[in-house]
Amino acid sequence: MATKKKKVKKYADWEMLWNIWIVANKDKKFKWGSWDCVIFSNSLIKAITGTSVLPTEWKWKSEEQAMKSIAKYGKKKGIAEGIAQAVKKLDGIYEVDPAFVSKADFIVYEDAEGTELVGVHDGMSILAPSSVDGLVTRQGYKILRVWRVD
């Protein structure tokens, strides 16, 4: 018997919920395990869908623990592959070409040092947490992979 996938779908009023979430979380500072790029992205997706998309095994308190957990899930092929494997267990999320990224898509992008990071697209920029400024927008980074929620 096949395992039933968890259904993920945006609420009808997701854009209003998006705005409420942004105002409530705009000043939060980065902290591994409670407000890093993965937790941040999941929190925003959960706000507009009611569903956490994180694997239950993804818990950490440090960068080292996060990288180990994600690497294990992604078969040591990076955070993008870890997310791709997690998404396979969900119904209502699908990968799209980075050229067609749009508001509320969650993404993996590469920073100037070549590090893979997670963010959510706001339609113009990448939203991500910052250790200094709270919520920030990032532009000009290479978007590697994109997933969209129905």
N, C-alpha and C positions, 0 to 999 in steps of 0.2 A: 504494500500500500504506500502510495506517494505521500510525503509530508506536505501538509497544507502550508502554503506561503503566507506570511503576514501581509495583509493588504494595507497599502499606503495610498492616500488620496488627499489632495488639497481640499480644505473646507471651501465652501462657496464664497465666504467673506475673507479669504486668505490674505488679500492685499491690506485690508484694514488690520488684521491680526499681525501682519508683517510690520506695519507702522507702529503699532502698540509695542511690539517686541523691541524694535529698534530704539524707541524712546526709553524703554525700561532697562536696556542693556548697554547703552552707548558708552557708559563710563567704566564698565568692568575692565579690570586689568588682567592680563595674561597670567595664568597659573597652571602648571602641568597637572592634569587629572581633574581639574574642576573648571578651567576656562582656557583651554588651549585651542588650537585651530579645529581639531576634530570635535571636541565637546561643544564649542561655539556653533559649528555648522549643524550638528545634530540638534542643538537647542532651537535654532531658528527653524529647521525643518519640522521639528516637533510642534512648535508654536503654530505653524500653518497647516499641519496635518493631524495633530493629536497623537502621532506615533513616533516613538524613538526608532531610529534606523541603525543604531549601534549594536554590534554583536555584544551579548552579555559578557563575553570574555574580555572585552576591551575596557580594562580598568588599570589605571596607573597613577603614580604620584611623582614621576620624574621623566625626563626626556629619555633616559636609557630604558626604563620600563615600557614607555610608549613605543619606542622603536622596536623593542623585542616582541611586544604583543602584536603589533601591526605586521611586522616581518613574518612572524609565525603564521598569521592568518593569510597573508599574501604570498606565502611560499617563497619568502625572501626576495620578492621582486618589487618591493617598494610600496608606498602608501596607496598609490593608484590601484595596484593589483589587489591590495588588501580590501579596499572599498569595493572593487569589482566583485570580489568573492562574496563580500557581505551582501551586496545588492542582489546577487543570484538567489538569495533566500527570501527576497521580498517581491511582492506583486504590486505593480503600479509605479515602479521606478525603472527607467530604461536609459541607456547611454545614447547620447547624441553627439554629432560632430561638433568639435569646438568652434567651428566657424558659425554655428547657429545657436550659440549660448544666449540665454535670455534670463530675465528676472526670475529669481528663486531656484535656478539651477545650482546644484552644489558641484564644486569643481576641485580638481587637483591642478595646481599651477607650480611653476618653477621660479624660485627667486633668483636674484643676481648671482648667488653662489652655487646654483644648481640644486638646491634643496627642494624636495617636493613638499608642498604645503597644501592645506585644505582651506577652502573659503566658499562663500555663497555669492553668486553674481546678483547685482542689484539692477541689471539692465544696461549699465554703463561701466561699472567698475567691479572689482572684487572686494567684498567685505570680509574683514578678518580682525581678530583681536590683536591688540598691541600691548606690549609690556609697559609702554610709556603713555600712550594717548587713548587708551580704551579702544573703542571701535574705530577702525581706519578703513579707507578705501585705497585700493592699489590698482594702478594702471600700468600698462606696458609690459606686463609679465607674460611669459609663454603659458598658455592654458594647455595642459596635457590631456586631460579627460574631463568629460562633463556628463552629469546624470540629471535627469528631469523626473519630477514627480507628476503623475496624472492630476 
